[in-house]
Amino acid sequence: MEKLTISGTTIAYEDQGEGEVLVLLHGFCGSSAYWEQVMPLLSKHYRVIVPDLRGHGLSDAPLGAYTIEQMADDIAGLLEQLSIDRYTLLGHSMGGYVTLSLAQRYAGNLNGFGLIHSTAFPDSEEAKEKRLQAVSFIGTEGITPFVDGLVPGLFAPANAVSLEAALDRVKEIGYKTPPQGASGAALAMRERIDRRDVLSATTLPVLLVAGESDGLIPIERTFTSEGSNVIKAVIKGAGHMSMYEAPEQLAVVINDFLHHIHKAEE
């Protein structure tokens, strides 16, 4: 892992491969390690950068509530320090919320962007209440039991049984999330705004990836935009974690999207 300090916050990241730049953002209680099976497949042809978002992995985890905009600015600042002014950005789950904020405010730097098991909708009132319950639980019980409760529901039911090693690996990554980082990020997700207009208004190439059996974000909450610039893909048999449930299939979808961008630019 490498590290850079962005406006006082240290952000850790992996940087592999050469060529056009692809940035992959992980989800809640994850880290750059979420991409460990997908990154080697893509870095054969592209320069792939995978950061640990604020509050996660080896990046700083300041106390207090974060905002999605703050997390997006961390990534924009990181790429600016790396002298990268053009890139394709894809975000998984919470990373998708960060991606939409970047797409709204830094569109001039993007070749294209996309959501992987994510949504442009804001939290419902029920979901907002669950965020507060999560923060309370983490504060009293700690990160380990919270992750133990969270992770099985991220996988399609059949995969939660058959992919036991992958499920354990995702838990292991989650255990390393600083408790204050998980709480700060949960509050950021709670306050995020509706960004469906970012998808509907953009002329950039957009990739929307949904899991056929995603129990957290159903297909219709990912596929909220139509247009000739929008590519939709359903990962068969996957839940919320196709990077572990079907990494080769996800890599093919991403690779095809990058080829599509390249062709559109010719």
C-alpha positions as CSV (number, residue, x, y, z in Angstrom):
1,M,0.0,0.0,0.0
2,E,1.1,3.5,-0.7
3,K,-0.1,6.6,1.1
4,L,-0.6,10.3,0.4
5,T,-2.0,13.1,2.6
6,I,-4.9,15.1,1.2
7,S,-5.8,18.2,3.1
8,G,-4.6,16.7,6.3
9,T,-6.2,13.2,5.8
10,T,-3.9,10.3,4.8
11,I,-5.4,8.1,2.2
12,A,-3.9,4.7,1.5
13,Y,-4.2,3.1,-2.0
14,E,-2.9,0.4,-4.3
15,D,-1.7,1.3,-7.8
16,Q,-1.1,-1.5,-10.4
17,G,-0.6,-1.7,-14.1
18,E,-0.1,0.8,-16.9
19,G,-2.2,2.7,-19.4
20,E,-5.6,4.4,-19.1
21,V,-6.6,4.9,-15.5
22,L,-9.4,3.0,-13.8
23,V,-10.3,3.9,-10.2
24,L,-12.3,1.4,-8.1
25,L,-14.0,2.4,-4.8
26,H,-15.0,-0.1,-2.2
27,G,-18.2,-0.3,0.0
28,F,-19.0,0.2,3.6
29,C,-16.7,-1.7,6.1
30,G,-14.6,-2.8,3.2
31,S,-11.2,-1.6,1.9
32,S,-9.1,-1.7,-1.3
33,A,-8.8,-5.4,-0.5
34,Y,-12.3,-5.9,-1.8
35,W,-10.9,-5.7,-5.3
36,E,-8.1,-8.3,-4.8
37,Q,-9.5,-10.8,-7.2
38,V,-10.7,-8.3,-9.8
39,M,-7.7,-5.9,-9.8
40,P,-5.1,-8.5,-11.3
41,L,-7.5,-9.2,-14.2
42,L,-7.9,-5.5,-15.1
43,S,-4.3,-4.3,-14.4
44,K,-3.0,-6.4,-17.3
45,H,-4.5,-3.7,-19.6
46,Y,-5.1,-0.6,-17.4
47,R,-3.6,1.3,-14.6
48,V,-5.9,0.4,-11.7
49,I,-6.0,2.5,-8.6
50,V,-7.9,1.3,-5.5
51,P,-8.0,3.6,-2.5
52,D,-9.1,2.9,1.0
53,L,-11.9,5.4,1.6
54,R,-11.7,7.7,4.6
55,G,-12.5,5.7,7.8
56,H,-11.5,2.4,6.2
57,G,-8.5,0.1,5.7
58,L,-5.2,1.9,6.3
59,S,-6.6,5.4,5.6
60,D,-7.1,7.9,8.4
61,A,-10.3,7.5,10.4
62,P,-11.1,10.9,12.0
63,L,-13.7,11.1,14.8
64,G,-17.1,12.4,14.0
65,A,-19.6,12.3,11.1
66,Y,-18.2,12.3,7.5
67,T,-19.9,13.4,4.4
68,I,-20.0,11.7,1.0
69,E,-18.6,15.0,-0.5
70,Q,-15.7,14.8,1.9
71,M,-14.9,11.3,0.9
72,A,-15.2,12.3,-2.8
73,D,-12.9,15.2,-2.3
74,D,-10.3,12.8,-0.7
75,I,-10.3,10.8,-3.9
76,A,-10.2,13.8,-6.2
77,G,-7.3,15.2,-4.2
78,L,-5.5,11.8,-4.3
79,L,-5.7,11.6,-8.1
80,E,-4.6,15.3,-8.4
81,Q,-1.5,14.5,-6.3
82,L,-0.8,11.6,-8.6
83,S,-1.0,14.0,-11.6
84,I,-4.0,12.0,-13.0
85,D,-6.4,14.3,-14.7
86,R,-8.5,11.7,-16.7
87,Y,-9.9,8.5,-15.3
88,T,-12.8,6.1,-15.3
89,L,-14.4,5.8,-11.9
90,L,-16.5,2.8,-10.6
91,G,-17.9,2.5,-7.1
92,H,-19.2,-0.5,-5.2
93,S,-22.2,0.2,-2.8
94,M,-21.0,3.2,-0.6
95,G,-18.2,3.7,-3.1
96,G,-21.0,4.3,-5.7
97,Y,-22.4,7.2,-3.6
98,V,-18.9,8.7,-3.6
99,T,-18.6,8.1,-7.3
100,L,-21.9,10.0,-7.9
101,S,-20.6,13.0,-5.9
102,L,-17.4,13.0,-7.9
103,A,-19.3,12.7,-11.2
104,Q,-21.5,15.7,-10.2
105,R,-18.6,18.0,-9.2
106,Y,-15.6,16.7,-11.2
107,A,-17.2,15.5,-14.4
108,G,-14.4,17.2,-16.5
109,N,-11.9,14.6,-15.1
110,L,-14.0,11.6,-16.0
111,N,-13.9,9.4,-19.1
112,G,-16.9,7.5,-17.7
113,F,-18.3,6.3,-14.4
114,G,-20.5,3.6,-12.9
115,L,-22.2,2.0,-10.0
116,I,-21.6,-1.6,-8.9
117,H,-24.4,-2.8,-6.5
118,S,-25.2,0.7,-5.7
119,T,-27.9,3.3,-6.2
120,A,-28.5,7.0,-6.9
121,F,-31.4,7.0,-4.4
122,P,-31.0,8.6,-1.0
123,D,-31.7,6.6,2.2
124,S,-35.3,6.0,3.0
125,E,-36.5,7.1,6.5
126,E,-36.3,3.5,7.6
127,A,-32.8,3.2,6.3
128,K,-31.8,6.4,8.1
129,E,-33.0,5.0,11.3
130,K,-31.0,1.8,10.7
131,R,-27.8,3.9,10.2
132,L,-28.3,5.4,13.7
133,Q,-28.9,1.9,15.1
134,A,-25.7,0.8,13.4
135,V,-23.7,3.6,14.9
136,S,-25.2,2.9,18.4
137,F,-24.4,-0.9,18.0
138,I,-20.8,-0.2,16.9
139,G,-20.3,2.2,19.8
140,T,-21.5,-0.3,22.5
141,E,-20.7,-3.7,21.0
142,G,-17.7,-3.0,18.7
143,I,-16.9,-3.6,15.1
144,T,-16.5,-7.4,15.1
145,P,-20.1,-8.4,16.0
146,F,-21.4,-5.7,13.7
147,V,-19.4,-7.1,10.8
148,D,-20.5,-10.7,11.7
149,G,-24.1,-9.5,11.4
150,L,-23.5,-7.5,8.2
151,V,-21.5,-9.8,5.9
152,P,-23.7,-12.9,5.4
153,G,-26.5,-10.7,4.0
154,L,-24.1,-9.2,1.4
155,F,-23.9,-12.6,-0.4
156,A,-26.7,-14.3,-2.4
157,P,-28.2,-16.9,0.0
158,A,-26.7,-19.9,-1.9
159,N,-23.3,-18.2,-2.0
160,A,-23.3,-17.5,1.7
161,V,-23.2,-21.3,2.1
162,S,-21.1,-22.4,-0.8
163,L,-18.5,-19.5,-0.7
164,E,-17.6,-19.8,3.0
165,A,-14.0,-18.9,2.4
166,A,-15.0,-15.7,0.6
167,L,-17.5,-14.8,3.3
168,D,-14.8,-15.3,5.9
169,R,-12.4,-13.1,3.9
170,V,-15.0,-10.3,3.7
171,K,-15.5,-10.5,7.4
172,E,-11.7,-10.4,8.0
173,I,-11.5,-7.2,5.9
174,G,-14.4,-5.7,7.8
175,Y,-12.9,-6.4,11.2
176,K,-10.0,-4.1,10.4
177,T,-12.4,-1.1,9.9
178,P,-11.8,1.4,12.7
179,P,-15.1,1.7,14.7
180,Q,-15.1,5.5,14.4
181,G,-14.5,5.1,10.7
182,A,-17.5,2.8,10.3
183,S,-19.7,5.2,12.3
184,G,-18.5,8.3,10.4
185,A,-19.2,6.6,7.1
186,A,-22.6,5.4,8.2
187,L,-23.6,8.9,9.1
188,A,-22.3,10.1,5.7
189,M,-24.5,7.6,3.9
190,R,-27.5,8.6,6.1
191,E,-27.2,12.2,4.9
192,R,-26.5,11.7,1.3
193,I,-28.7,13.4,-1.3
194,D,-30.7,12.0,-4.2
195,R,-28.4,11.9,-7.2
196,R,-30.6,10.3,-9.8
197,D,-30.3,13.6,-11.7
198,V,-26.5,13.0,-12.1
199,L,-27.3,9.8,-14.0
200,S,-30.1,11.3,-16.1
201,A,-28.2,14.5,-17.0
202,T,-24.7,13.1,-17.8
203,T,-23.5,12.6,-21.4
204,L,-20.6,10.5,-20.1
205,P,-20.6,6.7,-20.6
206,V,-22.3,5.1,-17.5
207,L,-22.1,1.5,-16.3
208,L,-24.8,0.2,-14.0
209,V,-24.0,-3.3,-12.5
210,A,-26.6,-5.2,-10.4
211,G,-26.5,-8.6,-8.7
212,E,-29.3,-10.9,-9.7
213,S,-29.9,-11.8,-6.0
214,D,-28.8,-8.6,-4.3
215,G,-30.7,-8.5,-1.0
216,L,-29.5,-4.9,-0.2
217,I,-29.9,-3.0,-3.4
218,P,-32.4,-4.6,-5.8
219,I,-31.9,-4.3,-9.6
220,E,-34.6,-1.6,-10.0
221,R,-32.8,0.7,-7.5
222,T,-29.6,0.4,-9.5
223,F,-31.1,0.7,-13.0
224,T,-32.6,4.1,-12.6
225,S,-31.4,5.7,-15.8
226,E,-31.9,5.1,-19.5
227,G,-30.0,6.3,-22.5
228,S,-27.6,5.4,-25.3
229,N,-24.7,6.2,-22.9
230,V,-25.9,3.8,-20.2
231,I,-24.8,0.2,-20.1
232,K,-26.6,-2.2,-17.7
233,A,-25.3,-5.5,-16.6
234,V,-26.8,-8.1,-14.3
235,I,-24.4,-10.5,-12.6
236,K,-26.1,-13.9,-12.6
237,G,-26.2,-15.7,-9.2
238,A,-24.5,-12.8,-7.4
239,G,-25.7,-10.8,-4.4
240,H,-24.1,-7.6,-3.3
241,M,-20.5,-8.8,-3.6
242,S,-19.8,-9.9,-7.2
243,M,-16.1,-9.1,-6.7
244,Y,-16.1,-12.3,-4.6
245,E,-19.1,-14.1,-5.9
246,A,-18.3,-13.8,-9.6
247,P,-15.0,-11.9,-10.0
248,E,-14.2,-13.1,-13.5
249,Q,-17.7,-12.1,-14.7
250,L,-17.5,-8.7,-13.1
251,A,-14.0,-8.1,-14.6
252,V,-15.4,-9.0,-18.1
253,V,-18.3,-6.5,-17.6
254,I,-15.8,-3.7,-16.5
255,N,-13.4,-4.6,-19.3
256,D,-16.2,-4.4,-21.9
257,F,-17.2,-1.0,-20.5
258,L,-13.7,0.3,-20.8
259,H,-13.5,-0.9,-24.4
260,H,-16.8,0.9,-25.1
261,I,-15.4,4.1,-23.7
262,H,-12.3,3.7,-25.8
263,K,-14.3,3.1,-29.0
264,A,-16.5,6.1,-28.3
265,E,-13.5,8.4,-28.0
266,E,-12.0,7.2,-31.3
